[in-house]
Amino acid sequence: QVQLVESGGGLVQAGGSLRLSCAASGRGFSINTMGWYRQAPGKQRDLVATITRSGSTNYADSVKGRFTISRDNAKNSVYLQMNSLKPEDTAVYYCNANAERFLRPNDYWGQGTQVTVSS
């Protein structure tokens, strides 16, 4: 099993910043694409940003220009720098990894970290 653990969430005022981190651990796995998703109360889980192993990124339109995704392959980690936060960004943020474990592909998810932005 591949384990993903998120950290860095919290309560901030509108216009503030947070940096989320996610570290993968386990045995015999190789991570391809990693990403961040979020889910607000009463809403479905939506894509925020993804990044490939080579560094190619894509973002949801709602966060372009404000959020930056990055990764450290040596540490099996992915990060999300969140600037100019808005109340609409309030959600539980989940780390995701598309990985192969012993040559078998699968999606892995973290437990989530709460981000709350006050006005």
C-alpha positions as a Markdown table, in Angstrom:
| # | Residue | x | y | z |
|---|---|---|---|---|
| 1 | Gln | 0.0 | 0.0 | 0.0 |
| 2 | Val | 1.1 | 3.6 | -0.7 |
| 3 | Gln | 0.4 | 6.1 | 2.0 |
| 4 | Leu | 0.0 | 9.8 | 1.4 |
| 5 | Val | 0.1 | 12.3 | 4.2 |
| 6 | Glu | -0.9 | 16.0 | 3.8 |
| 7 | Ser | 0.1 | 18.9 | 6.0 |
| 8 | Gly | 0.0 | 22.7 | 6.0 |
| 9 | Gly | -3.7 | 23.5 | 6.2 |
| 10 | Gly | -5.2 | 26.0 | 8.5 |
| 11 | Leu | -7.2 | 29.2 | 9.0 |
| 12 | Val | -6.1 | 32.3 | 7.2 |
| 13 | Gln | -7.6 | 35.7 | 6.2 |
| 14 | Ala | -8.5 | 36.5 | 2.7 |
| 15 | Gly | -5.4 | 37.6 | 0.8 |
| 16 | Gly | -3.1 | 35.4 | 2.9 |
| 17 | Ser | -1.0 | 32.4 | 1.9 |
| 18 | Leu | -0.6 | 28.8 | 2.8 |
| 19 | Arg | 1.8 | 26.1 | 1.6 |
| 20 | Leu | 0.5 | 22.5 | 1.5 |
| 21 | Ser | 2.8 | 19.5 | 1.5 |
| 22 | Cys | 2.2 | 15.8 | 0.8 |
| 23 | Ala | 4.6 | 13.0 | 1.2 |
| 24 | Ala | 4.2 | 9.5 | -0.2 |
| 25 | Ser | 5.7 | 6.4 | 1.5 |
| 26 | Gly | 5.6 | 2.7 | 1.0 |
| 27 | Arg | 7.6 | 0.1 | -0.8 |
| 28 | Gly | 8.1 | -0.8 | -4.5 |
| 29 | Phe | 6.2 | 2.1 | -6.0 |
| 30 | Ser | 7.0 | 4.7 | -8.8 |
| 31 | Ile | 4.9 | 7.8 | -8.9 |
| 32 | Asn | 3.8 | 9.3 | -12.2 |
| 33 | Thr | 1.4 | 12.3 | -12.0 |
| 34 | Met | 0.6 | 13.9 | -8.6 |
| 35 | Gly | -2.0 | 16.4 | -7.9 |
| 36 | Trp | -4.2 | 18.3 | -5.5 |
| 37 | Tyr | -8.0 | 18.2 | -5.3 |
| 38 | Arg | -10.5 | 20.0 | -3.1 |
| 39 | Gln | -14.0 | 19.4 | -1.8 |
| 40 | Ala | -16.1 | 22.1 | -0.2 |
| 41 | Pro | -19.2 | 21.3 | 1.9 |
| 42 | Gly | -22.0 | 20.1 | -0.4 |
| 43 | Lys | -19.8 | 20.0 | -3.5 |
| 44 | Gln | -18.0 | 17.3 | -5.4 |
| 45 | Arg | -14.3 | 16.8 | -5.3 |
| 46 | Asp | -12.6 | 19.0 | -8.0 |
| 47 | Leu | -9.2 | 19.1 | -9.5 |
| 48 | Val | -7.0 | 22.0 | -8.3 |
| 49 | Ala | -3.7 | 21.3 | -10.0 |
| 50 | Thr | -1.6 | 18.4 | -11.3 |
| 51 | Ile | 2.1 | 17.9 | -12.1 |
| 52 | Thr | 3.9 | 15.1 | -14.0 |
| 53 | Arg | 7.1 | 13.5 | -13.1 |
| 54 | Ser | 8.9 | 15.8 | -15.6 |
| 55 | Gly | 7.3 | 18.9 | -14.2 |
| 56 | Ser | 4.5 | 19.6 | -16.7 |
| 57 | Thr | 1.6 | 21.3 | -14.8 |
| 58 | Asn | -2.1 | 22.1 | -15.3 |
| 59 | Tyr | -4.4 | 24.2 | -13.1 |
| 60 | Ala | -8.1 | 24.7 | -12.6 |
| 61 | Asp | -9.1 | 28.1 | -14.1 |
| 62 | Ser | -10.2 | 29.3 | -10.6 |
| 63 | Val | -6.7 | 29.1 | -9.2 |
| 64 | Lys | -4.5 | 30.1 | -12.2 |
| 65 | Gly | -2.1 | 32.9 | -11.3 |
| 66 | Arg | -2.6 | 32.3 | -7.5 |
| 67 | Phe | -1.6 | 28.7 | -6.8 |
| 68 | Thr | 1.7 | 27.0 | -7.8 |
| 69 | Ile | 2.2 | 23.2 | -7.7 |
| 70 | Ser | 5.7 | 21.7 | -7.4 |
| 71 | Arg | 7.3 | 18.3 | -6.5 |
| 72 | Asp | 10.4 | 16.8 | -5.3 |
| 73 | Asn | 10.9 | 13.4 | -6.9 |
| 74 | Ala | 13.7 | 12.4 | -4.6 |
| 75 | Lys | 11.4 | 12.9 | -1.6 |
| 76 | Asn | 8.2 | 11.5 | -3.3 |
| 77 | Ser | 6.6 | 14.8 | -2.3 |
| 78 | Val | 4.3 | 17.4 | -3.9 |
| 79 | Tyr | 3.5 | 20.9 | -2.7 |
| 80 | Leu | 0.9 | 23.5 | -3.3 |
| 81 | Gln | 1.8 | 27.2 | -2.7 |
| 82 | Met | -1.5 | 29.1 | -2.3 |
| 83 | Asn | -1.4 | 32.9 | -2.5 |
| 84 | Ser | -4.1 | 35.6 | -2.6 |
| 85 | Leu | -6.5 | 33.2 | -0.9 |
| 86 | Lys | -10.2 | 33.8 | -1.2 |
| 87 | Pro | -13.1 | 32.6 | 0.9 |
| 88 | Glu | -14.2 | 30.5 | -2.1 |
| 89 | Asp | -11.0 | 28.5 | -1.6 |
| 90 | Thr | -12.3 | 27.1 | 1.7 |
| 91 | Ala | -12.3 | 23.3 | 1.4 |
| 92 | Val | -10.7 | 20.1 | 2.4 |
| 93 | Tyr | -7.6 | 19.6 | 0.2 |
| 94 | Tyr | -6.6 | 16.1 | -0.9 |
| 95 | Cys | -3.3 | 14.9 | -2.2 |
| 96 | Asn | -3.5 | 12.4 | -5.1 |
| 97 | Ala | -0.9 | 10.2 | -6.8 |
| 98 | Asn | -1.1 | 8.1 | -9.9 |
| 99 | Ala | 1.5 | 5.4 | -9.1 |
| 100 | Glu | 2.7 | 2.0 | -10.1 |
| 101 | Arg | 3.3 | -0.4 | -7.3 |
| 102 | Phe | 5.1 | -3.5 | -8.4 |
| 103 | Leu | 4.1 | -2.6 | -12.0 |
| 104 | Arg | 0.4 | -2.2 | -11.1 |
| 105 | Pro | -1.1 | 1.3 | -11.6 |
| 106 | Asn | -3.5 | 2.8 | -9.2 |
| 107 | Asp | -4.7 | 6.1 | -7.7 |
| 108 | Tyr | -3.8 | 6.9 | -4.1 |
| 109 | Trp | -5.3 | 9.5 | -1.8 |
| 110 | Gly | -4.4 | 11.2 | 1.4 |
| 111 | Gln | -6.8 | 11.9 | 4.3 |
| 112 | Gly | -7.1 | 15.6 | 3.5 |
| 113 | Thr | -6.2 | 18.8 | 5.2 |
| 114 | Gln | -8.7 | 21.6 | 6.0 |
| 115 | Val | -8.1 | 25.1 | 4.5 |
| 116 | Thr | -10.4 | 27.8 | 5.8 |
| 117 | Val | -10.2 | 31.4 | 4.4 |
| 118 | Ser | -12.1 | 34.1 | 6.3 |
| 119 | Ser | -13.3 | 37.4 | 4.9 |
